[in-house]
């Protein structure tokens, strides 16, 4: 059986990679004879997945990043030509049942060949089906955005569906959606997909509002229950960062992002960073240490957590008690690092998930409804602050409350529930595959 995994972004975001690794682990265990093909934006990352065939994602047709971190976009004309060729492939395949060569570029043709030969297509779990705009756009602006970018993000699901391949969307966060065209397209994808799993009920409510929730159901994020790495290696990585746990009465892990660089219309980055610095200062004042982890470190500055981490350390009152872990270990190893912390203040949602897996009490700062939703599912909503409203005093008070805990019982119960849920997910995937095989024969 040939399985095509679509909409992977980059393994340099270790939160995303935790999802990829756990997805592959489930597939290998449940479908050991399957041949798995994955799309990735950067082929240079293929060594991270040695047992899979890696092909270029449609996003890589639009943009590439050079060694200096500069994005290079293809011309608008080239994008339109590529979309026309994709449409021609779909029409020809539907009429003849056979694939056709539409691209001289073998990297682009590889995606079409993978779609045609796939028995089953899985949309990667995560949070990529949302709008970056804070307010509705004009129809003209929406059309430009659609053909310039969105068609290439959504195309990895649209093309397989259009040629009749079964599609299942693994646990997703969907929304916010503010542009009309994108709402219609995502609604169509969800209606046509065999199953859509959502990882929090905010997304399910959105699909219900859009009238496309008939085949949607709740399922926890796949990174819950990720196996842990080597604790001894984790200790070595901390020592490499200059951190000695014996010097401190407690230690707090922290992740941060530059949300203003990623989200149009977000203007509270300075207040968010001030809140984190206030929390850092409170921790060091109480005799603790802060370890800032770079969970995402791509060539793009906006998605390089090392940059914002360095700003936070420089702004701290006692930077000698603030440590930077700039290594990018595997997600399982990162989880073992988080497990060495006494508490965790997480902006990257998957740093919270990995910390919960390791049994560490967490506070989250949510930048999309996925954070609030996932924390609510775990019965931890009181520990989630909004990046758009959080203040220094609020975050410090939240940390004072967190220090009263040695364990978050709700988190451990939810992790156990999420692990059990994966068994149900596998059964549902098997049913979809068996039904497909029955229909074909």
C-alpha positions in Angstrom: 0.0 0.0 0.0 1.2 3.5 -0.9 0.5 6.3 1.6 1.1 9.9 0.7 1.6 12.3 3.7 0.9 15.9 2.7 1.3 19.4 4.2 4.4 18.8 6.2 6.3 22.1 6.7 9.8 21.7 8.1 11.5 19.4 10.6 13.4 22.4 11.9 10.2 23.2 13.9 10.6 20.4 16.5 7.0 20.7 17.6 5.9 19.9 14.0 8.5 17.2 13.9 7.0 15.6 17.0 3.8 15.2 15.1 5.6 13.8 12.0 7.5 11.3 14.1 4.5 10.0 16.0 2.5 9.8 12.7 5.2 7.7 11.1 5.5 5.6 14.3 1.7 4.8 14.2 1.8 4.1 10.4 4.8 1.8 10.7 3.2 -0.1 13.5 -0.2 -0.4 11.9 0.7 -0.7 8.2 4.2 -2.3 8.3 4.3 -3.1 4.6 3.3 0.3 3.4 5.4 2.6 1.2 5.3 6.1 2.6 5.9 9.3 0.6 6.1 12.7 2.4 6.1 16.2 1.1 8.5 18.6 2.7 9.3 22.2 1.9 13.1 21.6 2.1 14.5 18.4 0.5 17.7 19.0 2.5 15.8 17.8 5.5 15.1 14.3 4.0 17.8 12.8 6.3 15.4 13.3 9.2 13.1 10.6 7.6 15.4 7.9 6.2 12.6 5.3 5.8 10.4 7.6 3.7 10.5 8.9 0.1 10.7 12.7 0.3 9.3 15.0 -2.4 9.0 18.7 -2.7 5.8 20.3 -1.3 3.8 22.7 -3.4 4.9 25.5 -1.1 8.4 25.0 -2.3 7.2 25.8 -5.8 6.4 29.3 -4.6 9.2 30.2 -2.2 12.7 29.1 -1.2 15.0 30.4 1.5 18.7 31.1 0.7 21.6 30.6 3.2 21.2 34.2 4.4 17.6 33.7 5.5 16.1 35.7 2.6 13.0 34.4 0.9 13.0 34.1 -2.9 9.6 34.0 -4.5 8.8 32.7 -8.0 7.1 35.1 -10.4 3.3 35.5 -10.4 3.2 34.3 -14.0 5.1 31.1 -13.1 2.6 30.4 -10.3 -0.4 30.9 -12.6 1.2 28.5 -15.1 1.8 25.9 -12.4 -1.8 26.1 -11.3 -3.1 25.7 -14.8 -0.9 22.6 -15.2 -2.2 21.2 -12.0 -5.8 21.7 -13.2 -4.9 20.1 -16.6 -3.5 17.1 -14.7 -6.7 16.7 -12.7 -9.0 17.0 -15.7 -6.9 14.5 -17.8 -6.7 12.0 -14.9 -10.4 12.2 -14.2 -11.2 11.6 -17.9 -8.7 8.9 -18.6 -7.8 7.4 -15.2 -4.1 7.8 -16.2 -1.5 10.2 -15.2 0.3 12.5 -17.7 3.6 14.4 -17.5 2.7 18.1 -17.0 6.1 19.4 -15.8 9.6 19.1 -17.2 10.8 19.8 -13.7 11.0 16.3 -12.2 10.6 17.7 -8.6 7.2 19.2 -9.5 6.1 16.1 -11.5 7.0 13.9 -8.5 4.1 15.4 -6.6 1.6 14.5 -9.3 3.1 11.0 -9.7 2.8 10.5 -5.9 -0.9 11.6 -6.0 -1.7 9.3 -8.9 0.0 6.2 -7.3 -1.2 6.8 -3.7 -3.8 4.4 -2.3 -4.4 6.7 0.6 -3.6 10.3 1.5 -3.1 11.7 4.9 -3.2 15.5 5.7 -0.5 16.1 8.4 -1.7 17.0 11.8 -1.0 20.6 13.0 -2.3 24.1 12.6 -1.9 25.5 9.1 -5.5 26.0 8.0 -6.0 29.6 9.2 -5.9 33.2 8.0 -3.1 35.5 8.8 -5.4 38.5 8.5 -7.1 40.2 11.4 -10.0 41.5 9.3 -11.9 40.5 6.1 -10.2 41.4 2.8 -11.7 42.6 -0.5 -12.6 40.0 -3.1 -9.7 41.2 -5.2 -7.2 40.9 -2.4 -8.5 37.4 -1.6 -8.1 36.3 -5.2 -4.5 37.6 -5.3 -3.7 35.8 -2.0 -5.5 32.6 -3.3 -3.4 32.3 -6.5 -0.2 33.6 -4.9 -0.1 31.3 -1.9 -3.2 29.6 -0.6 -3.7 27.4 -3.7 -0.3 25.9 -3.1 -0.9 25.3 0.6 -4.3 23.8 0.1 -3.4 22.2 -3.2 -1.8 19.2 -1.5 -5.3 18.3 -0.3 -7.2 19.6 -3.3 -5.4 17.6 -6.0 -5.7 14.2 -4.3 -9.4 14.8 -3.6 -10.0 16.1 -7.2 -8.6 12.8 -8.7 -10.7 10.7 -6.3 -8.1 9.6 -3.7 -9.3 9.0 -0.1 -8.1 11.7 2.2 -8.0 11.8 6.0 -7.0 14.9 7.9 -5.1 14.0 11.0 -5.7 16.0 14.2 -5.9 19.7 13.1 -6.6 23.1 14.5 -8.7 24.9 11.9 -9.2 28.7 11.9 -9.5 31.5 12.5 -10.9 31.9 9.0 -11.9 35.4 7.9 -11.5 35.4 4.1 -14.6 34.1 2.2 -12.8 32.2 -0.5 -10.7 30.3 1.9 -13.7 29.4 4.0 -15.4 27.9 1.0 -12.3 26.0 -0.1 -11.6 24.5 3.3 -15.3 23.7 3.8 -15.2 21.8 0.5 -12.0 19.9 1.5 -13.5 18.9 4.9 -16.8 17.8 3.2 -15.0 15.6 0.6 -12.4 14.2 3.0 -13.2 10.7 4.4 -12.5 11.9 7.9 -11.3 15.1 9.5 -9.9 14.9 13.0 -9.7 18.2 15.0 -7.6 18.5 18.2 -9.8 21.0 20.0 -13.5 21.8 20.1 -13.1 25.4 18.9 -12.2 23.9 15.5 -15.1 21.5 15.6 -17.5 24.4 16.4 -16.1 26.3 13.4 -16.7 23.4 11.1 -20.3 23.1 12.5 -20.8 26.8 11.8 -19.5 26.3 8.2 -21.9 23.3 7.8 -19.2 20.8 7.0 -18.7 18.8 10.3 -20.5 15.7 9.3 -17.3 13.7 9.0 -15.3 15.6 11.6 -14.5 14.4 15.1 -12.4 15.3 18.0 -9.0 13.6 18.5 -6.1 14.8 20.7 -2.9 16.1 19.1 -0.6 13.2 18.0 2.4 14.6 19.9 0.7 13.6 23.2 2.4 10.4 24.5 5.6 10.9 22.4 8.2 8.6 23.9 11.0 10.2 25.8 14.7 10.4 24.8 17.9 9.8 26.8 18.0 11.7 30.1 21.7 11.4 30.4 22.1 13.1 27.0 19.7 15.8 28.1 21.9 16.5 31.1 24.9 16.8 28.8 23.0 19.3 26.5 22.2 21.4 29.6 25.8 21.4 30.7 26.8 22.4 27.2 24.6 25.5 27.7 26.5 26.3 30.9 23.6 25.2 33.2 24.3 23.4 36.5 21.1 22.4 38.2 22.8 21.9 41.5 23.3 25.7 41.8 19.6 26.5 41.9 16.6 25.6 44.1 14.4 25.2 41.0 14.6 25.7 37.2 12.0 26.9 34.7 12.0 26.0 31.0 10.6 28.6 28.6 9.8 29.0 24.9 9.1 32.2 23.1 8.2 33.3 19.6 8.3 36.5 17.5 4.6 36.5 16.7 4.6 40.0 15.2 6.9 38.8 12.5 4.6 35.9 11.7 1.1 37.4 12.0 -0.1 40.5 10.2 -1.6 43.1 12.5 -0.1 41.9 15.8 1.3 44.9 17.6 1.8 43.7 21.2 5.1 41.8 20.8 6.9 44.3 23.0 4.3 43.9 25.8 4.5 40.1 25.4 8.2 40.1 25.7 8.0 42.5 28.7 5.7 40.0 30.4 8.2 37.1 29.8 11.1 39.3 31.1 9.1 40.2 34.3 8.4 36.4 34.8 12.1 35.7 34.3 13.1 38.4 36.8 10.7 37.0 39.3 12.1 33.5 38.9 15.7 34.5 39.3 14.8 36.8 42.2 13.5 33.7 44.0 16.7 31.8 43.5 15.6 30.0 40.3 17.1 29.7 36.9 15.5 30.1 33.5 16.4 27.9 30.5 15.2 29.3 27.1 14.8 26.6 24.5 14.8 27.3 20.8 12.2 24.8 19.6 12.0 26.2 16.1 15.1 27.4 14.4 14.7 27.8 10.6 16.8 30.0 8.3 13.9 32.6 8.3 14.4 35.1 11.2 10.6 35.1 11.9 10.7 31.4 12.6 14.0 31.3 14.5 13.3 31.3 18.3 17.0 31.8 19.1 16.6 35.5 18.1 13.8 36.3 20.5 15.4 34.2 23.2 18.6 36.3 23.0 16.5 39.4 23.3 14.9 38.1 26.5 18.2 37.1 28.1 19.7 40.5 27.3 16.7 42.3 28.8 16.7 40.2 32.0 17.8 41.8 35.3 20.1 38.9 36.1 21.1 37.4 32.7 23.8 35.2 34.4 20.9 33.0 35.6 19.3 32.8 32.2 20.6 30.0 29.9 20.1 29.5 26.2 19.8 26.0 24.7 20.3 26.6 21.0 20.8 23.0 20.0 18.0 21.5 18.1 17.7 17.9 19.2 15.1 15.4 18.1 11.7 16.0 19.6 12.0 12.9 21.9 15.3 14.3 23.2 13.8 17.7 23.6 11.1 16.2 25.7 13.7 14.7 28.0 15.3 18.1 28.3 11.9 19.6 29.3 11.5 16.8 31.8 14.5 18.1 33.7 12.7 21.4 34.4 10.6 21.9 37.5 8.1 24.2 35.7 7.5 25.3 32.1 6.3 28.6 30.6 5.4 27.7 27.0 4.4 29.9 24.1 5.2 27.2 21.5 2.2 24.9 22.1 4.2 21.7 21.5 6.7 22.7 24.1 3.7 22.6 26.5 2.6 19.2 25.2 6.2 17.8 25.5 6.5 19.2 29.0 3.1 17.6 29.9 4.3 14.3 28.5 7.3 14.6 30.9 5.1 15.4 33.9 6.2 19.1 34.2 3.6 21.7 35.3 3.0 24.2 32.6 1.7 27.7 31.8 0.9 28.5 28.2 0.7 31.8 26.3 -1.6 31.2 23.3 -1.2 32.9 20.0 -4.0 31.1 18.1 -7.1 29.4 19.5 -5.3 26.0 19.3 -3.4 26.8 22.5 -6.5 27.8 24.4 -8.5 24.9 22.9 -5.9 22.2 23.7 -5.5 23.5 27.3 -9.2 23.5 27.7 -9.5 19.9 26.5 -6.9 19.0 29.1 -8.9 20.9 31.8 -6.1 23.4 32.1 -7.8 26.5 30.7 -6.8 28.5 33.8 -3.2 28.1 32.9 -3.5 29.6 29.4 -2.9 33.3 28.8 -3.5 35.2 25.6 -0.5 36.7 23.8 -2.6 39.6 22.8 -3.7 40.6 26.3 -1.1 39.2 28.7 0.6 41.6 31.1 3.7 41.3 33.3 1.7 41.3 36.5 -0.8 38.7 35.2 2.0 36.3 34.1 3.9 36.7 37.3 0.8 36.0 39.4 0.2 33.0 37.2 3.6 31.7 37.9 3.2 32.2 41.6 0.1 29.9 41.5 2.0 27.4 39.4 4.8 27.1 42.0 2.3 25.8 44.5 2.0 22.7 42.3 4.3 19.7 42.1 2.2 18.0 39.4 -0.8 18.9 37.2 -3.0 15.9 37.7 -5.3 17.0 34.8 -2.4 17.0 32.4 -1.4 13.5 33.3 -4.9 12.2 32.9 -5.2 13.9 29.5 -1.9 12.5 28.3 -3.1 9.0 29.2 -6.4 9.7 27.4 -4.6 10.9 24.3 -2.5 7.7 24.2 -5.6 5.6 24.3 -7.2 7.7 21.6 -4.5 6.8 19.1 -5.7 3.2 19.1 -9.1 4.4 18.0 -7.6 6.6 15.3 -5.7 3.6 13.9 -8.9 1.6 13.8 -10.7 4.4 12.0 -7.9 4.6 9.4 -8.1 0.9 8.8 -11.8 1.1 8.3 -11.4 3.9 5.7 -8.7 1.8 3.9 -10.8 -1.3 3.9 -13.9 0.5 2.6 -11.8 2.0 -0.1 -10.5 -1.4 -1.1 -14.0 -2.8 -1.1 -15.3 0.0 -3.3 -12.4 -0.5 -5.8 -13.0 -4.2 -6.1 
